[in-house]
Amino acid sequence: MLKSVQCDKFIENGVIRPPIIFKRGLNTVLGDEFASNSIGKSTFLMILDFVYGGDDYIRRSIDVQDNIGPHTINLTFEFEDELHYFSRATDHAMSINICNEHYESIKVISKDDYTKLLSIKFKLNLPGLTLRSAISRFFRIYGRETLDPKYPPQTAIREPMKTSIEGLLKLFNRYKEVKRQKEITEQAILEEDTFKKAQKYNYLPSVTTKIKYKENEKRILELEKDIEQLMKESIEGFVDIETLQTKSASELHHRLKIAKRQYINLVNELNFIEIDRIKRQSFQKDFELLQQFFPEANVKKLEDVENFHKKLDKVLKTEFKTKTTSLQEMIDLIAKQIAHLELKITNIGDITNVTHAVLNQYSEKQKELDLLIVANKTYITKETLKQSRSELTDQLNRLVLEIIAHTEKDINAVMKTLNELINEKRIAPHLTIKDAMRYSFTTPNDRGTGSQYKGLIIFDLATLIMTNLPLLVHDSVLLKQIEDHTLGEILKIYMETEKQIFISLDKQNSFSKNTQKILQETAVLHLYPNGGELFGRAWNQK
């Protein structure tokens, strides 16, 4: 769990604040009795997100960064009765310092390695899950996109419902089976797409309908009979054609010529792409020379155009790479075909006892037969791959729906229990996951703002209880909307949890005596105006 946070920019009446110590259960950031704004309650909760590897403190708290400047947050975690010390600076946020007890850096690691370490310590290293994807949904702070009570599982307003649902399954450790089936399905999709690509570039002759397939089958039988008849009627020795694996030399040369032409065209296309991939060089010297002859030329505008071209080059880079890989695969395939044809031509030898007319007739029929056989085999393969893809996709969808149904049922059961503890007379919130792409979250027959936020909090508590999620962060913007009695019951549940919950609240004297007592007992930080702000001052005043 998080044990403490300290920063030399945390000031109270001109003095650096001592480390802020946390405990299991509820930890409250308490404002003043007048609900003063801009004293740092939400900012401190955003710093907790920063402590857990988030970046919103830097991106969204612009006024803090502008007025305070670069600063370092020192933090301590406790895992299995052992303390671990770290620090993270706002101006070097992509790296984390592993420290000694005096917060002196011992080793620098990347932010990714840091979040992986925390993920292991909190037992969140589950299939497909990262620390940030697990916890960021539950940092409900003013300024973040996690406050919509209609969509509690989302991490951002623009997050697709499918991603939110997958995130839930991963957090509930029910994604392992889905992941395995998904990989099998994606492999089948890749195989089918690769096969279609080969057909697209005419490397695999095929038919598109069952009717054409049957017509080919009929024609194949006819050709086989014709070839057999030719073998019988030909002069002695003609039967050696199949044994020697020879066809008409002219036919082989014709096919070789076509293959080489395709090879040259593909190589040229690849070379053109490689040329296009070369980074556009600056034309600064040319612009200077141009200005010598045409002083009135707008060089700045030309440079702007050139910069646009450079940005366009970056966008196209990925497409170039994909196209290059595809072309190289085709070139390798054609090269093998050319080598095979050249070997056949070499092995033809002398076939002087076969008449040229019979040989050509045999070759034409054999060529047509080979093409039809390949086309029909390709059709069968294509249909098999298509059926496999469809069956595996259906299996994946059924599996996802089955796991979703169990997850939905379990969450709703725990939410119902929590709701009865908070207020047994009110209807519990309800999560409905319709399929892998859609869900809804409502409190039936109660659209009030307070009820909606209560439902959001109950959802978070249910998830905290049922998973390895280590903490919740609830800003006052949620809690202020809830009626006093219900809030008091929620605070009791907060206090009883073995995990950590961080909240901000003010105007404590407006609540019941029991609620006031809870807020005072759990307060880890008191903030107030005129020197008691988080950073010891306010910058929103003239």
N, C-alpha and C positions, 0 to 999 in steps of 0.2 A: 504494500500500500504506500501511498505518498505520505511521507513523514513530515517534511517541512519545505518551505519556500522562503528565500531571502534575496534581497536586492538592495544595494546601497542607494538606490533611487527611491526606495520606499521611505518616506519621511513623515514624521508627526511632530508638528510644532518645531521645525528646524532640526530635529534629531533623527538619525537613521533608525528605523524601526528594527527591533530584534527579529530573528527568524519567526515566521508564522508557523505554528505547530498544529498538525492535524491529527485526528484520531479516527477510529472506526466509527461507523454510523454517521450521524449528522454533523456537518461543519457549516456554520452560518457566518456569512459576511453581513454585518449588521449596520444599517444606515441610521440616520438620526430620526428624531420624533417628527420632524417637519418634512420628511420625504424629500430631502434636498437632492437636487440633480447634480450630475457632473462631479461627484466626489470619488468615483472609482469603483463602485460595486460591480458593474458589468465588466469593467476593464480588468478587475482582478480575476473574475471567472474566465475571461478570455486568456489571461496569462496562464491559467491552469491548462487550457487547451494547448497553449504554446509549450508548456512543460511536458505534455504527452505527445509532442511531435507535430502539433498543428501549426499552421502559418497565418491564420486569420488575425492574430494579434498584430502582426506586421502589416498585413494587407488592409485590414479594415479599421484599425485604430490609428489612422493617419495623424490625428491631432496629437496623440501621445508621442509618436515618433518625432514629429516636428518640434514639440515643445520640450521633451525630455532628452532626445538624442539617443545615440547608441547606448545600450546598457545590457548587463548580464544578469540572468536569473540563475541563482544557485538553488539546487534542489536535492533532496534526500529521499530515497525510497528504502523501505524495509521489506525484505523478503526472507522468510524463514528465520526471523530473529537476527538477521544480518543487515547492516546498513550499507547502502550503496550511494556514493556521492557523484553528482554530475553538475555541469553548468552549460548554459546555452546563451549565446549572445545574439542580440537582435541584428547586428551587422554581419554576423557570420552564422546565420541560422541553419545552413545546410550541414554544419558539423557540430558535434557534441563533445564536450570535454569529460572524460572520466577522471575524477578528482580524488584527492585524499580528504580527510575530515576537515581540512582547512580550505577546501575548495581550490587547492592548487592543482593545476592540470597535470595528470600523469600520462594520459594517452588521449589522442583525438580520433574519434570515429565518425563515420558518416551518419546523417540523420536516419537513413534506411537501416543501417546496422543497429542504431539505437532503438528504433521502434521494433525491430526484430527481437532484440534482447528483451524489451518489455513484454512483447507478445509471448515469449517463452515463459517469462516469470509469471505472467498472469494466466498461463495455460490457454492462450488464445491462438496458438499456432495450429489451427485446425485446417482441414483441406479447403483451399481457395480463400482463406480468410487472412486479412492483415490487421494489425492493431488499429490503424486509422479507419478502415472500413467498418470495424467493429464498434469503436467507441464514439466516432465523430457524430453519429446519428443521435447521441444522447447528451451532447453538449448543447443544451437549449438556452442560448444566450442572446440577448438583444444585439442585433447586428449580424447574426448568423442566419442561414436559411433552413433552420430546423425547428421553427416555431409554429408551423401550420398544423393545427390540431386535427385536420382532416387527413393528413398524410404523415403519421408518426414515424414510419420506417425510413423516410427519405433523408438523404444527406444534403441535398440541394434542390432548389425549386425545379430545376430542369432535369433532375434525375428521372429516367424512365421507370415506370412501375416495375417492369421486369427486373431491373437492377436492384430495386429495393427489396423485392421478394427473394431474389437470390442472396442478397445480403443477410436477410433473416434466416434463411435455410443454413447458410454458412455459420452464422453465430450460434444457431441451435444445434450445430454439428450434425445436420441432416443433409449435407451436400455431398458427402463422400460417395454414396451410391449414384447420385445424380451426376457427379463429376466423371465417374467411370463410364456410365452409359453415354454421357455427352461426348466423351473422347472417342468411343466406338462409333457413334453416329457421325461425328465430324470427319472421321477417317473414311467412312462410307461415302459421305458427301464429297470429300476430296477426290476419291477414286472416280466417282461418276463425273465430276467436273473435269478431271484430267482426261478421261476418256472422250468426253464431249469436245475438249479442246483439240485432241488428236483428229477427230472427225472434221472439225471446223477447218483445219489446215490440209484436209484431203490426204492425210497419211493412212487413214483407215476407211476404205470404201464401205458403205453401209446402205441399208434401206430404212425407210421411215415408217412403213406401215406393215401390218400383218398380211394384207393382201399381196403386197409386192414380195414379201418373204415367200409366200406360197408359190407365186409365179416363178420366182427364182428356183425353188425346189424342183418345179416341173421342168424348167429349162436345164437344170443340172443333170437330170436323168437323161434328157435328150442328148446332151453333149457327151455324156459318158458312153452312150450307145454309139454315137457317131465316131468317137475316137477309137472305140473298140473295133468298129467296122473297118476303119482306116488301117488299123494294125494288121487286120487279117488280109486286106486286099493289097497291101504294099509289097514291094519286092522283098526277097529274103534279106534279113539283116535289119530291116526297119524296126523290128521289135526291140533292138538294142537302144533305141532312143530313150525310153524310160529308164532303162538300166544305167545308161551313161548320163542321165539327167541333162539331156541336151534339148534345146529348141532351136528355132531358127536363129542363125547368127545375126541376121538383119534385125530381128525382133529384139534380141538382147542389146544390140548396139543402139537401137531406137530408145529403149527404156533407159539405157545408161546416159544417153544424151539429155533426156528429160531430167533425170536425177541430177546431173551435173549443172544444168541450167538452174534448177531449184536451189542447189547448193550455193552457186555464185550469187543468186538474188538474195538469199538469206544472209550470206556473209556481208554483202554490200549494205543490206539494211542494218545489220549489227554495227558495221563500221560507222554508218551515219549517226546511229544513236550514241556511239562512243564519242563521236565528235561533238554532238550536241551536249553531252554531259560535261564537257570541259568547262570549267568555270570561266564565265565571261570576264575578260581582262579589262581593266580600267582604261579608258581612252583619254586620260587626263592630258598626256603629252600631245595627243592629236588635237585636243580642245585648245591647248595653249598655242599650237601652231596655227590652228584655224583663227584664233583671235588676232594673231599677228597680221593676217591678211584681211580679216573682217572684224575690226575692233567693235563693231556694233552687234556682233553675234551674241545671243543670250546663252553663254556657257553654262550658267546655273541651271537653266531649263534642260539643257542637254544632259547635265549630270543627274538631274532628277529622273529623267527617262532611263538613264543607265542604271540608277539604283533600283528602279522598278523592275528592270530586266533581271537584276541579281536576285531580287525577292522571288520573281517568277521562277527562276532557276531552282531555288530551294524547294518550291512547291512541286516542281516536276521531277525532282530527284528520285523520289520513291517510285513514281511511275516508270522512269527510265530503268531502274533496277529490276523491277518486275518484268518488263518487256525484254530486257537483256537476257535474263535467266531463261525465259520462254524460248527466245530465238536460239540460244546456245543449245538447248535441249533438241530443238528441231534440226540444227546443223549436225549435231552428233548422230541423230537418227538417219539423216540423209547420207552422211559419210559411211555409215555401216552398210546402207543399201548399195552405195556405189562400189564399195569393196566386194560385196557379195556378187554383184553383177559382173565385175571384172574377173572374179575367180571363175564364174560360170563360163565366160567367154574363153578364158584360158584352157578350160577343161573340155571344150567342145571337141577339139581334135578334128581329124578328117572323117567326114561322113560321105565319101564319094559314091557309095552304093545306094544313096537315097535320092530320089528325084527331087528337084527344087520345088516343083509344084505341090507334091505330096507333103513335103516338109513345111511349106508355107501354110497349107491347109490345116495340117496338124497343129502348127503353132498358133494359128488364129483361134482354133477351137479350144486348145489347151489354155490359152490366155483368157478367153471368155469364161471358161470353167473355173479357173483359179480365182478370178475376180468375183464371180458369183458365190463361190464357196466362202471366200473371205467376207464378202458383204453380209451373207447370212449369219456367219459366225459372229460378226460384229454386232448385228442386230440382236442376237441372243444374249451376247455379253452386255449390251446396253440395257436390254430389258431386265436382265438379272440384277445389274447394278441399280437400276431404277427401283425395282421391287425391294431390294435390300435396303436402300435408302429410306423408302417409304415405311417399311416394317420397323426399322430401327428408330425412325423419327416417332412413329406411333408408340413404340415401347417407351421411349424417353418421355413423351408427353404423359403417358399413363403413370409412369413412375413419379414424375414431378407432381402430378395431380394427387396421387396417393400420399406422398410425403407432405404436400401442402395441406391436405385435409387433416392429417394428424397434427401438424403444427398449429393450424388454425384452431382446432378443437382444444388442444392443450393450453394455448394462450388464453382463449376465451374462458376456460374453466378457472384458471388462476385469477384472471381479471374479475370474474364474478365473485370469487372469494374475497379479494381485496376490496371490492366495491361494498360488500356486505359489512366488512370491518369499518369502512369509512362512513357509510350511510346505508343501512339495510333497506330503507324505504325507497331509494332511488334505483332506477334501472341501470344495469351495468353497461359499460361501453362494449361494442362488439366489432370484431375484425372479421371481414368476409374476403377471403382470397378466392376470386372467381376462377382463375386459372393462372398459368405461369406469367401472364402479361398484365393482369388487372387485379386490383383489390380495392376495398372501401373500408372506412373506419368511421363509425357513428355511435352516438348514444341515442338509441331509439326513443322517439317521442320527446326529445329534449334537445333543442337547438341553441339553448342559451350559451353565452360566451363562457361563463364559469363552468358549466357542465362540460363543454368541449375541452377546456384546458384540464379539468379534472380527469377526463378520459385519457388525455395524453399522458398525464402523470401516472395513472394506473397502468397504462400500457408499458411505460418505462419500468415501473416497479415489478411488473410481471416478468419482463425480460431480465431484469437484474436477478430475480429469484431463480429463474429457470436456466440461466446460462452462466458462462464464466465471465460475463461482463463485470469489470471491477468497480465501476463508479457511475454515478449520475450527476449531472450539473444542471440545476434549474434556477433560472434567473427570476427576479421579482416580477417581471412582466407576465409570467405564468401564474405565480402564486397570488398576486394581488386580485386576480379575477375571480377567485374562489371564495365562497362564503365562509365566515369565520369558523363555524363549528366543523365544517368539512376540512378546512385547512388544519385545524387543531388535530384532527384524527390522522391526517396525512403526515404531519410532523411526528406523531407518535410512531408511525410505521417507519419513517425515516430513521428515527433514533434506534429502533430495535434491530435494524439490519447489521450484519457483520461486515458488510462492504462499506465503501465510502460514498456519501452523498454530500454535495456542495450546493448551497443555496445562497441567494442574497435576498434580504427583506429589510423593510424599515417601518416606521410608525408602530413599533411593537406595543406601545401603550394602548393602542386602539383595539387590541385583541383581548381575549379572555385571560384570566390570571394564569391558567395552566399553559396557554400558548406563550405568554410572556416569559414564564419560567423556562420553558423549553428553549426559546430563542436566546435567553441570557446564558443558560448553561452550555449551549452548543456554539456560542459566538467565538470565533477564532480571530476575528478582525473587526474593529469598530471604526467606522468612517463618519466624518462630519465636516461641515464647511469651516473656512477660516483657519486653516492649518492642520486640520485632521483629515484632509483628503489623502488618497492613496500615495500620491507623490508630494504631499505637503503643501500643495497650492492648487488653485484653479486658474485656468487661462481663458475662461469664457467671459471674464469680466473686463470692463474698460479700466 
